[in-house]
């Protein structure tokens, strides 16, 4: 089974408990990370065409829809219908203007230069072919458009890194497995973070995919990183 099919199945399975576990285990720090990323995206008073890739249950999509100019068009895409089912209910409750639809980041169905902004919140590490996903996102961005990526990361400070790995590799899978009934999913999630390229590897990948002015910011001791690239 291809990685993307495994990812789809896994997230379909944990979708009902995903939000609850996500916010509890991050102590809601993830909300602050998203707000910082949205400020990078909603940096103009003009309406924007926005694509939220790997939108999951729509937290990032909703925050973007709340902050961008009136008249903007916001589309979230994901492989998991289970996650988007939860997301659509949240969008309706939040009363924001956004649409969620099935989409594969490695084969986007949109024309070249369709979007002003593209976001990926904690999903880029799940791409089966990272370079292809980056190239596709660059393709559908307008010239001068901006890509904003939030992704979990391994802190560089050795003491913080030790505590982080203890929590991430042992405590999180136990709690996640107990609540969701799927320990394997919560073993995959930290493992995927540990295997994701460090900034000195990922930034060149963004540049090779066609992005310029690539910048990087560590958040909360490097537990999360924000990458920004301009087409």
MIDOSE-1310 file (N, C-alpha, C; in nm, 2 decimals, decimal comma, always signed):
residues 231
xxxx	+0,08/-0,12/+0,00/+0,00/+0,00/+0,00/+0,09/+0,13/+0,00; +0,06/+0,22/-0,09/+0,14/+0,34/-0,09/+0,12/+0,42/+0,03; +0,22/+0,51/+0,06/+0,22/+0,59/+0,19/+0,09/+0,67/+0,20; +0,05/+0,73/+0,09/-0,06/+0,82/+0,10/-0,19/+0,74/+0,13
xxxx	-0,20/+0,62/+0,08/-0,32/+0,54/+0,12/-0,32/+0,50/+0,26; -0,20/+0,47/+0,32/-0,19/+0,44/+0,46/-0,22/+0,57/+0,54; -0,18/+0,68/+0,50/-0,20/+0,81/+0,57/-0,35/+0,84/+0,57; -0,41/+0,82/+0,45/-0,56/+0,84/+0,44/-0,64/+0,75/+0,54
xxxx	-0,60/+0,62/+0,54/-0,67/+0,53/+0,62/-0,65/+0,56/+0,77; -0,53/+0,60/+0,81/-0,50/+0,63/+0,95/-0,58/+0,75/+0,99; -0,58/+0,86/+0,92/-0,65/+0,98/+0,96/-0,80/+0,96/+0,95; -0,85/+0,88/+0,86/-0,99/+0,85/+0,86/-1,03/+0,78/+1,00
xxxx	-0,94/+0,69/+1,04/-0,97/+0,62/+1,17/-0,96/+0,70/+1,29; -0,87/+0,80/+1,30/-0,86/+0,88/+1,42/-0,93/+1,01/+1,42; -1,00/+1,04/+1,31/-1,07/+1,17/+1,29/-1,16/+1,21/+1,40; -1,24/+1,12/+1,46/-1,34/+1,16/+1,56/-1,27/+1,21/+1,69
xxxx	-1,15/+1,16/+1,72/-1,08/+1,20/+1,84/-0,96/+1,30/+1,81; -0,94/+1,33/+1,69/-0,81/+1,40/+1,65/-0,80/+1,54/+1,72; -0,91/+1,62/+1,71/-0,90/+1,75/+1,76/-0,88/+1,75/+1,91; -0,96/+1,67/+1,98/-0,95/+1,67/+2,13/-0,81/+1,63/+2,17
xxxx	-0,75/+1,52/+2,11/-0,62/+1,48/+2,15/-0,51/+1,58/+2,10; -0,53/+1,64/+1,99/-0,43/+1,74/+1,94/-0,42/+1,86/+2,03; -0,53/+1,91/+2,07/-0,52/+2,03/+2,16/-0,48/+2,00/+2,30; -0,52/+1,88/+2,35/-0,47/+1,84/+2,49/-0,32/+1,82/+2,49
xxxx	-0,28/+1,74/+2,39/-0,13/+1,71/+2,39/-0,04/+1,82/+2,36; -0,09/+1,92/+2,29/-0,01/+2,04/+2,26/-0,03/+2,15/+2,36; -0,11/+2,12/+2,46/-0,15/+2,23/+2,56/-0,20/+2,35/+2,49; -0,26/+2,34/+2,38/-0,32/+2,45/+2,30/-0,22/+2,54/+2,24
xxxx	-0,09/+2,51/+2,25/+0,02/+2,59/+2,20/+0,00/+2,60/+2,05; -0,05/+2,50/+1,98/-0,07/+2,50/+1,84/-0,16/+2,61/+1,79; -0,25/+2,66/+1,87/-0,34/+2,77/+1,83/-0,25/+2,90/+1,81; -0,16/+2,92/+1,90/-0,07/+3,04/+1,88/+0,02/+3,03/+1,76
xxxx	+0,06/+2,91/+1,73/+0,15/+2,89/+1,61/+0,06/+2,92/+1,48; -0,06/+2,88/+1,48/-0,15/+2,91/+1,36/-0,17/+3,06/+1,35; -0,19/+3,13/+1,46/-0,22/+3,27/+1,45/-0,10/+3,34/+1,39; +0,02/+3,30/+1,43/+0,14/+3,36/+1,37/+0,15/+3,34/+1,22
xxxx	+0,12/+3,22/+1,18/+0,12/+3,18/+1,04/+0,01/+3,26/+0,96; -0,10/+3,27/+1,02/-0,21/+3,34/+0,95/-0,18/+3,49/+0,93; -0,10/+3,55/+1,03/-0,06/+3,69/+1,01/+0,03/+3,70/+0,89; +0,11/+3,60/+0,86/+0,20/+3,60/+0,74/+0,12/+3,59/+0,61
xxxx	+0,00/+3,53/+0,62/-0,08/+3,51/+0,50/-0,17/+3,63/+0,48; -0,24/+3,68/+0,58/-0,34/+3,78/+0,57/-0,27/+3,92/+0,59; -0,17/+3,95/+0,50/-0,09/+4,06/+0,51/-0,13/+4,17/+0,41; -0,25/+4,17/+0,36/-0,31/+4,27/+0,27/-0,46/+4,28/+0,29
xxxx	-0,51/+4,40/+0,25/-0,65/+4,42/+0,26/-0,73/+4,38/+0,14; -0,65/+4,33/+0,04/-0,72/+4,28/-0,08/-0,77/+4,14/-0,07; -0,88/+4,10/-0,13/-0,93/+3,97/-0,13/-0,82/+3,87/-0,19; -0,81/+3,75/-0,13/-0,71/+3,66/-0,17/-0,78/+3,52/-0,21
xxxx	-0,71/+3,45/-0,30/-0,74/+3,32/-0,33/-0,65/+3,23/-0,25; -0,70/+3,15/-0,16/-0,61/+3,07/-0,06/-0,64/+2,93/-0,08; -0,53/+2,85/-0,08/-0,54/+2,70/-0,08/-0,48/+2,65/+0,05; -0,55/+2,58/+0,13/-0,50/+2,52/+0,25/-0,48/+2,37/+0,23
xxxx	-0,36/+2,33/+0,21/-0,32/+2,19/+0,17/-0,31/+2,11/+0,30; -0,36/+1,98/+0,29/-0,36/+1,89/+0,41/-0,44/+1,96/+0,52; -0,56/+2,00/+0,49/-0,64/+2,08/+0,58/-0,69/+2,01/+0,70; -0,70/+1,87/+0,69/-0,74/+1,80/+0,81/-0,88/+1,84/+0,85
xxxx	-0,90/+1,87/+0,98/-1,02/+1,90/+1,04/-1,05/+2,05/+1,03; -0,97/+2,13/+0,96/-1,00/+2,26/+0,92/-0,96/+2,37/+1,02; -0,88/+2,35/+1,12/-0,85/+2,45/+1,21/-0,78/+2,57/+1,14; -0,68/+2,54/+1,06/-0,60/+2,64/+0,99/-0,70/+2,71/+0,88
xxxx	-0,78/+2,63/+0,82/-0,87/+2,69/+0,72/-0,96/+2,79/+0,78; -1,02/+2,76/+0,89/-1,11/+2,85/+0,96/-1,04/+2,97/+1,01; -0,92/+2,96/+1,06/-0,85/+3,08/+1,11/-0,81/+3,17/+1,00; -0,78/+3,11/+0,88/-0,75/+3,19/+0,76/-0,87/+3,27/+0,72
xxxx	-0,98/+3,19/+0,71/-1,11/+3,25/+0,66/-1,15/+3,37/+0,75; -1,12/+3,36/+0,88/-1,16/+3,47/+0,97/-1,08/+3,59/+0,95; -0,95/+3,58/+0,91/-0,86/+3,69/+0,91/-0,83/+3,76/+0,77; -0,85/+3,68/+0,66/-0,83/+3,74/+0,53/-0,94/+3,84/+0,49
xxxx	-0,92/+3,92/+0,39/-1,01/+4,03/+0,35/-1,15/+3,97/+0,31; -1,25/+4,04/+0,33/-1,38/+4,00/+0,28/-1,38/+3,98/+0,13; -1,45/+3,88/+0,08/-1,45/+3,85/-0,06/-1,34/+3,75/-0,10; -1,26/+3,70/-0,01/-1,15/+3,61/-0,04/-1,22/+3,47/-0,06
xxxx	-1,14/+3,39/-0,14/-1,19/+3,25/-0,17/-1,09/+3,15/-0,10; -1,14/+3,07/-0,01/-1,06/+2,98/+0,07/-1,10/+2,83/+0,04; -1,01/+2,75/+0,00/-1,03/+2,61/-0,03/-0,93/+2,53/+0,05; -0,99/+2,43/+0,12/-0,90/+2,34/+0,19/-0,91/+2,20/+0,12
xxxx	-0,79/+2,14/+0,11/-0,79/+2,00/+0,05/-0,72/+1,90/+0,14; -0,77/+1,78/+0,13/-0,71/+1,67/+0,21/-0,74/+1,54/+0,14; -0,67/+1,43/+0,18/-0,69/+1,30/+0,13/-0,80/+1,23/+0,22; -0,81/+1,27/+0,34/-0,90/+1,20/+0,44/-1,04/+1,26/+0,44
xxxx	-1,14/+1,19/+0,39/-1,28/+1,24/+0,40/-1,33/+1,24/+0,54; -1,27/+1,15/+0,63/-1,31/+1,14/+0,77/-1,27/+1,27/+0,84; -1,15/+1,32/+0,81/-1,10/+1,45/+0,87/-1,19/+1,56/+0,82; -1,21/+1,57/+0,69/-1,29/+1,68/+0,63/-1,43/+1,68/+0,68
xxxx	-1,49/+1,56/+0,70/-1,63/+1,56/+0,76/-1,64/+1,64/+0,89; -1,54/+1,62/+0,97/-1,53/+1,69/+1,10/-1,51/+1,84/+1,07; -1,42/+1,87/+0,97/-1,39/+2,01/+0,93/-1,51/+2,08/+0,88; -1,59/+2,02/+0,80/-1,71/+2,08/+0,74/-1,81/+2,12/+0,85
xxxx	-1,82/+2,03/+0,95/-1,91/+2,06/+1,06/-1,86/+2,18/+1,14; -1,73/+2,19/+1,15/-1,67/+2,31/+1,23/-1,68/+2,44/+1,15; -1,66/+2,43/+1,02/-1,68/+2,55/+0,93/-1,82/+2,60/+0,94; -1,92/+2,51/+0,94/-2,06/+2,55/+0,95/-2,08/+2,62/+1,08
xxxx	-2,03/+2,56/+1,19/-2,05/+2,61/+1,32/-1,98/+2,75/+1,34; -1,86/+2,76/+1,27/-1,79/+2,89/+1,28/-1,85/+3,00/+1,19; -1,93/+2,96/+1,10/-2,00/+3,05/+1,00/-1,90/+3,13/+0,92; -1,80/+3,06/+0,87/-1,70/+3,12/+0,78/-1,72/+3,07/+0,64
xxxx	-1,67/+3,15/+0,55/-1,68/+3,11/+0,41/-1,56/+3,03/+0,36; -1,57/+2,90/+0,36/-1,46/+2,82/+0,31/-1,51/+2,69/+0,27; -1,44/+2,62/+0,18/-1,49/+2,49/+0,12/-1,38/+2,39/+0,14; -1,41/+2,27/+0,18/-1,32/+2,16/+0,19/-1,35/+2,06/+0,08
xxxx	-1,25/+2,01/+0,01/-1,27/+1,91/-0,10/-1,15/+1,82/-0,11; -1,17/+1,70/-0,16/-1,07/+1,60/-0,18/-0,96/+1,65/-0,27; -0,83/+1,63/-0,23/-0,72/+1,68/-0,32/-0,59/+1,61/-0,28; -0,51/+1,58/-0,38/-0,38/+1,52/-0,36/-0,28/+1,63/-0,39
xxxx	-0,19/+1,66/-0,29/-0,10/+1,77/-0,31/+0,01/+1,74/-0,42; +0,02/+1,61/-0,46/+0,12/+1,58/-0,56/+0,06/+1,58/-0,70; -0,07/+1,60/-0,71/-0,14/+1,61/-0,84/-0,26/+1,71/-0,82; -0,23/+1,83/-0,80/-0,33/+1,93/-0,78/-0,41/+1,96/-0,91
xxxx	-0,54/+1,97/-0,90/-0,63/+1,98/-1,01/-0,65/+2,13/-1,06; -0,58/+2,22/-1,00/-0,60/+2,36/-1,03/-0,50/+2,41/-1,13; -0,54/+2,51/-1,21/-0,46/+2,56/-1,31/-0,33/+2,64/-1,26; -0,23/+2,65/-1,34/-0,12/+2,73/-1,30/-0,16/+2,87/-1,25
xxxx	-0,10/+2,92/-1,15/-0,12/+3,05/-1,10/-0,26/+3,08/-1,05; -0,32/+2,98/-0,98/-0,46/+2,99/-0,93/-0,47/+3,06/-0,80; -0,37/+3,06/-0,72/-0,38/+3,11/-0,58/-0,28/+3,22/-0,54; -0,32/+3,31/-0,45/-0,23/+3,41/-0,40/-0,15/+3,36/-0,28
xxxx	-0,21/+3,27/-0,20/-0,15/+3,21/-0,08/-0,18/+3,06/-0,07; -0,08/+2,99/-0,03/-0,10/+2,85/+0,00/-0,04/+2,82/+0,14; -0,12/+2,74/+0,22/-0,08/+2,71/+0,36/-0,07/+2,56/+0,37; +0,02/+2,51/+0,46/+0,02/+2,37/+0,50/+0,04/+2,37/+0,65
xxxx	-0,05/+2,32/+0,73/-0,04/+2,32/+0,87/-0,02/+2,18/+0,92; +0,10/+2,15/+0,96/+0,14/+2,02/+1,02/+0,10/+1,90/+0,93; +0,12/+1,92/+0,80/+0,08/+1,81/+0,71/+0,19/+1,78/+0,60; +0,29/+1,87/+0,59/+0,39/+1,85/+0,48/+0,47/+1,73/+0,51
xxxx	+0,49/+1,69/+0,63/+0,57/+1,57/+0,66/+0,50/+1,44/+0,62; +0,37/+1,45/+0,59/+0,30/+1,33/+0,54/+0,30/+1,32/+0,39; +0,36/+1,41/+0,32/+0,36/+1,40/+0,17/+0,44/+1,28/+0,14; +0,40/+1,20/+0,04/+0,47/+1,08/+0,00/+0,60/+1,12/-0,08
xxxx	+0,58/+1,22/-0,16/+0,70/+1,27/-0,24/+0,71/+1,42/-0,22; +0,79/+1,46/-0,12/+0,79/+1,59/-0,07/+0,83/+1,69/-0,18; +0,93/+1,66/-0,27/+0,97/+1,75/-0,37/+0,86/+1,77/-0,47; +0,78/+1,67/-0,51/+0,67/+1,68/-0,60/+0,56/+1,77/-0,54
xxxx	+0,53/+1,75/-0,41/+0,43/+1,83/-0,35/+0,47/+1,98/-0,35; +0,59/+2,01/-0,32/+0,64/+2,15/-0,32/+0,63/+2,21/-0,46; +0,67/+2,13/-0,56/+0,67/+2,18/-0,70/+0,52/+2,21/-0,74; +0,43/+2,12/-0,70/+0,29/+2,14/-0,74/+0,23/+2,27/-0,67
xxxx	+0,27/+2,29/-0,55/+0,22/+2,41/-0,48/+0,28/+2,53/-0,54; +0,40/+2,53/-0,59/+0,46/+2,64/-0,65/+0,39/+2,67/-0,79; +0,36/+2,56/-0,86/+0,29/+2,57/-0,99/+0,16/+2,65/-0,98; +0,08/+2,61/-0,88/-0,06/+2,67/-0,87/-0,06/+2,81/-0,80
xxxx	+0,06/+2,85/-0,75/+0,07/+2,99/-0,69/+0,09/+3,09/-0,80; +0,03/+3,21/-0,78/+0,05/+3,32/-0,88/+0,20/+3,37/-0,86; +0,26/+3,43/-0,96/+0,39/+3,50/-0,94/+0,37/+3,60/-0,82; +0,47/+3,59/-0,73/+0,46/+3,68/-0,62/+0,38/+3,62/-0,50
xxxx	+0,31/+3,51/-0,53/+0,23/+3,44/-0,42/+0,32/+3,39/-0,31; +0,26/+3,35/-0,20/+0,33/+3,31/-0,08/+0,28/+3,17/-0,03; +0,38/+3,09/+0,00/+0,36/+2,96/+0,07/+0,40/+2,98/+0,21; +0,31/+2,93/+0,30/+0,34/+2,94/+0,45/+0,32/+2,79/+0,50
xxxx	+0,43/+2,74/+0,56/+0,42/+2,60/+0,61/+0,45/+2,61/+0,76; +0,37/+2,54/+0,84/+0,39/+2,51/+0,98/+0,42/+2,36/+0,99; +0,53/+2,33/+1,06/+0,56/+2,19/+1,08/+0,62/+2,17/+1,22; +0,59/+2,06/+1,28/+0,66/+2,02/+1,41/+0,80/+1,98/+1,38
xxxx	+0,89/+2,00/+1,48/+1,03/+1,98/+1,46/+1,09/+1,94/+1,59; +1,22/+1,89/+1,58/+1,29/+1,85/+1,69/+1,38/+1,96/+1,74; +1,36/+2,00/+1,87/+1,44/+2,12/+1,92/+1,59/+2,09/+1,92; +1,66/+2,20/+1,90/+1,81/+2,18/+1,90/+1,87/+2,18/+2,03
xxxx	+1,81/+2,24/+2,13/+1,87/+2,24/+2,27/+1,86/+2,10/+2,32; +1,98/+2,04/+2,37/+1,98/+1,90/+2,41/+1,89/+1,87/+2,53; +1,87/+1,96/+2,62/+1,79/+1,93/+2,74/+1,64/+1,92/+2,69; +1,60/+2,03/+2,62/+1,46/+2,03/+2,57/+1,44/+1,92/+2,47
xxxx	+1,54/+1,88/+2,39/+1,52/+1,77/+2,30/+1,50/+1,64/+2,37; +1,57/+1,62/+2,48/+1,55/+1,49/+2,56/+1,41/+1,49/+2,62; +1,36/+1,60/+2,67/+1,23/+1,60/+2,73/+1,12/+1,58/+2,62; +1,15/+1,64/+2,51/+1,06/+1,64/+2,39/+1,05/+1,49/+2,34
xxxx	+1,16/+1,42/+2,33/+1,16/+1,29/+2,28/+1,09/+1,19/+2,38; +1,11/+1,22/+2,51/+1,05/+1,13/+2,61/+0,90/+1,15/+2,60; +0,85/+1,27/+2,58/+0,71/+1,29/+2,57/+0,65/+1,24/+2,44; +0,72/+1,27/+2,33/+0,67/+1,24/+2,20/+0,67/+1,10/+2,17
xxxx	+0,78/+1,03/+2,21/+0,80/+0,89/+2,17/+0,74/+0,79/+2,27; +0,71/+0,83/+2,39/+0,66/+0,74/+2,49/+0,52/+0,78/+2,55; +0,51/+0,90/+2,60/+0,39/+0,94/+2,66/+0,28/+0,96/+2,56; +0,30/+1,04/+2,45/+0,20/+1,07/+2,35/+0,14/+0,94/+2,29
xxxx	+0,22/+0,84/+2,25/+0,15/+0,72/+2,19/+0,07/+0,65/+2,30; +0,11/+0,65/+2,42/+0,03/+0,58/+2,52/-0,11/+0,65/+2,54; -0,10/+0,78/+2,56/-0,23/+0,85/+2,58/-0,32/+0,85/+2,45; -0,25/+0,87/+2,34/-0,33/+0,87/+2,21/-0,39/+0,73/+2,18
xxxx	-0,31/+0,63/+2,21/-0,37/+0,49/+2,19/-0,48/+0,46/+2,28; -0,47/+0,51/+2,41/-0,58/+0,49/+2,51/-0,71/+0,55/+2,47; -0,70/+0,68/+2,42/-0,82/+0,76/+2,39/-0,88/+0,72/+2,25; -0,79/+0,70/+2,15/-0,84/+0,68/+2,02/-0,85/+0,53/+1,98
xxxx	-0,78/+0,44/+2,06/-0,78/+0,30/+2,03/-0,69/+0,27/+1,92; -0,61/+0,36/+1,87/-0,51/+0,34/+1,76/-0,37/+0,39/+1,80; -0,30/+0,31/+1,88/-0,17/+0,35/+1,93/-0,07/+0,37/+1,81; -0,09/+0,28/+1,71/+0,00/+0,29/+1,59/+0,00/+0,43/+1,53
xxxx	-0,12/+0,49/+1,52/-0,13/+0,63/+1,46/-0,04/+0,73/+1,54; -0,05/+0,71/+1,67/+0,03/+0,81/+1,76/+0,17/+0,76/+1,78; +0,21/+0,65/+1,72/+0,35/+0,62/+1,71/+0,40/+0,67/+1,58; +0,32/+0,67/+1,47/+0,36/+0,72/+1,34/+0,38/+0,87/+1,35
xxxx	+0,29/+0,95/+1,42/+0,30/+1,09/+1,42/+0,44/+1,14/+1,47; +0,49/+1,10/+1,59/+0,62/+1,15/+1,63/+0,73/+1,10/+1,54; +0,72/+0,97/+1,49/+0,82/+0,92/+1,41/+0,83/+1,00/+1,28; +0,72/+1,05/+1,23/+0,72/+1,13/+1,10/+0,79/+1,27/+1,13
xxxx	+0,78/+1,32/+1,25/+0,85/+1,44/+1,28/+1,00/+1,42/+1,29; +1,04/+1,31/+1,35/+1,18/+1,28/+1,36/+1,25/+1,26/+1,23; +1,17/+1,21/+1,13/+1,23/+1,18/+1,00/+1,22/+1,30/+0,90; +1,15/+1,40/+0,94/+1,13/+1,52/+0,85/+1,26/+1,59/+0,84
xxxx	+1,30/+1,64/+0,72/+1,42/+1,72/+0,70/+1,44/+1,84/+0,79; +1,56/+1,85/+0,84/+1,59/+1,97/+0,92/+1,59/+2,10/+0,83; +1,58/+2,22/+0,89/+1,58/+2,34/+0,81/+1,69/+2,35/+0,71; +1,81/+2,30/+0,74/+1,92/+2,32/+0,64/+1,91/+2,22/+0,52
xxxx	+1,82/+2,13/+0,53/+1,78/+2,04/+0,42/+1,65/+2,08/+0,35; +1,56/+2,13/+0,43/+1,42/+2,16/+0,38/+1,42/+2,29/+0,30; +1,49/+2,39/+0,35/+1,50/+2,52/+0,28/+1,55/+2,51/+0,14; +1,66/+2,43/+0,12/+1,71/+2,41/-0,02/+1,61/+2,34/-0,10
xxxx	+1,53/+2,25/-0,04/+1,42/+2,18/-0,12/+1,32/+2,28/-0,17; +1,28/+2,37/-0,08/+1,18/+2,48/-0,12/+1,24/+2,56/-0,24; +1,37/+2,60/-0,23/+1,43/+2,68/-0,33/+1,43/+2,60/-0,47; +1,47/+2,47/-0,46/+1,47/+2,39/-0,58/+1,34/+2,37/-0,64
xxxx	+1,23/+2,38/-0,56/+1,09/+2,37/-0,61/+1,04/+2,49/-0,68; +1,12/+2,60/-0,67/+1,08/+2,73/-0,73/+1,06/+2,85/-0,64; +1,07/+2,83/-0,51/+1,05/+2,94/-0,42/+1,17/+3,02/-0,39; +1,15/+3,15/-0,38/+1,26/+3,24/-0,35/+1,23/+3,31/-0,22
xxxx	+1,32/+3,39/-0,17/+1,31/+3,46/-0,04/+1,26/+3,37/+0,07; +1,31/+3,25/+0,07/+1,27/+3,15/+0,17/+1,32/+3,19/+0,31; +1,23/+3,19/+0,40/+1,28/+3,22/+0,54/+1,22/+3,12/+0,64; +1,28/+3,11/+0,75/+1,24/+3,01/+0,85/+1,24/+3,07/+0,99
xxxx	+1,15/+3,03/+1,07/+1,14/+3,08/+1,21/+1,11/+2,97/+1,30; +1,19/+2,96/+1,41/+1,16/+2,85/+1,51/+1,07/+2,91/+1,61; +0,97/+2,83/+1,65/+0,86/+2,87/+1,75/+0,87/+2,78/+1,87; +0,85/+2,83/+1,98/+0,85/+2,75/+2,11/+0,97/+2,66/+2,12
xxxx	+1,09/+2,72/+2,12/+1,22/+2,64/+2,14/+1,24/+2,55/+2,02; +1,18/+2,57/+1,91/+1,20/+2,49/+1,79/+1,11/+2,36/+1,79; +1,01/+2,36/+1,88/+0,91/+2,25/+1,87/+0,83/+2,26/+1,74; +0,81/+2,38/+1,69/+0,74/+2,40/+1,57/+0,83/+2,50/+1,49
xxxx	+0,82/+2,49/+1,36/+0,89/+2,58/+1,27/+0,80/+2,63/+1,16; +0,82/+2,76/+1,13/+0,74/+2,82/+1,02/+0,83/+2,85/+0,90; +0,80/+2,80/+0,78/+0,87/+2,83/+0,66/+0,79/+2,91/+0,57; +0,85/+3,02/+0,51/+0,78/+3,10/+0,42/+0,86/+3,12/+0,29
xxx	+0,79/+3,10/+0,18/+0,86/+3,11/+0,05/+0,77/+3,19/-0,05; +0,83/+3,27/-0,13/+0,77/+3,35/-0,24/+0,79/+3,29/-0,37; +0,69/+3,28/-0,46/+0,71/+3,23/-0,59/+0,77/+3,34/-0,68
